[in-house]
Amino acid sequence: MTKQEIFDRLRAILQDTFDVPHENIKPESRLFEDLDIDSIDAVDLIVKLKPIAGKRLHPDAFKSVRTLQDVVDSLYALLHLPASE
């Protein structure tokens, strides 16, 4: 899965689950400040992202995530980890 495909899926989740307007969803958008994704919403977002990753997502992997691009980069990295990790 490419970073663009991850971003497109993330956009759909944000629109469908959190009612974030399409025009607000940009790679540089900050989750908390720009999109009003609070800590409870962030947990819901991780649950929604799990099928994309195809494996258990550890919240610790997302501690430093601030923007949508950070989410995309983190998921991309998880998808490309060796199978043993």
C-alpha positions as CSV (number, residue, x, y, z in Angstrom):
1,M,0.0,0.0,0.0
2,T,1.4,3.4,-0.9
3,K,1.4,6.5,1.3
4,Q,-1.3,8.0,-1.0
5,E,-3.5,5.0,-0.6
6,I,-3.1,5.2,3.2
7,F,-4.0,8.9,3.1
8,D,-7.1,8.2,1.0
9,R,-8.3,5.6,3.4
10,L,-7.5,7.9,6.3
11,R,-9.5,10.7,4.6
12,A,-12.5,8.4,4.2
13,I,-12.3,7.4,7.9
14,L,-12.1,11.0,9.0
15,Q,-15.1,12.0,6.9
16,D,-17.3,9.0,7.7
17,T,-16.5,8.5,11.3
18,F,-15.6,12.0,12.6
19,D,-17.5,14.2,10.1
20,V,-14.4,16.1,9.2
21,P,-15.0,18.3,6.2
22,H,-13.1,17.2,3.1
23,E,-11.4,20.6,2.7
24,N,-9.9,20.3,6.2
25,I,-8.2,17.0,5.5
26,K,-4.6,17.8,4.3
27,P,-1.3,16.1,5.1
28,E,-0.3,19.0,7.3
29,S,-3.6,19.1,9.3
30,R,-3.0,18.7,13.0
31,L,-5.2,16.1,14.6
32,F,-6.0,18.0,17.7
33,E,-5.8,21.6,16.7
34,D,-7.1,21.5,13.2
35,L,-9.4,18.5,13.2
36,D,-10.7,18.4,16.8
37,I,-9.6,14.8,17.2
38,D,-9.4,14.4,21.0
39,S,-7.8,11.5,22.9
40,I,-10.9,9.4,22.8
41,D,-11.3,10.0,19.1
42,A,-7.7,9.1,18.6
43,V,-8.3,5.6,20.2
44,D,-11.3,5.2,17.8
45,L,-9.1,6.2,14.9
46,I,-6.5,3.6,15.8
47,V,-9.3,0.9,15.9
48,K,-10.4,2.0,12.5
49,L,-6.8,1.9,11.1
50,K,-6.2,-1.6,12.4
51,P,-7.7,-3.3,9.3
52,I,-5.4,-1.2,7.0
53,A,-2.3,-2.4,8.9
54,G,-3.6,-6.0,9.1
55,K,-2.0,-6.3,12.6
56,R,-2.4,-5.0,16.1
57,L,-1.5,-1.4,16.4
58,H,0.2,-0.3,19.6
59,P,-0.9,3.2,20.8
60,D,2.8,3.8,21.7
61,A,3.6,3.9,18.0
62,F,1.3,6.9,17.6
63,K,2.5,8.9,20.6
64,S,4.5,11.3,18.5
65,V,1.8,11.6,15.8
66,R,0.6,15.2,15.4
67,T,-0.4,15.6,11.8
68,L,-2.2,13.4,9.2
69,Q,1.2,12.9,7.5
70,D,2.6,11.6,10.7
71,V,-0.3,9.0,10.8
72,V,0.4,8.1,7.2
73,D,4.1,7.7,7.8
74,S,3.6,5.6,11.0
75,L,1.2,3.3,9.2
76,Y,3.4,3.0,6.2
77,A,6.4,2.1,8.4
78,L,4.2,-0.5,10.2
79,L,3.2,-2.0,6.9
80,H,6.7,-2.4,5.8
81,L,8.2,-4.0,9.0
82,P,9.6,-7.5,8.6
83,A,7.1,-10.1,9.4
84,S,8.9,-11.2,12.6
85,E,8.2,-7.9,14.4
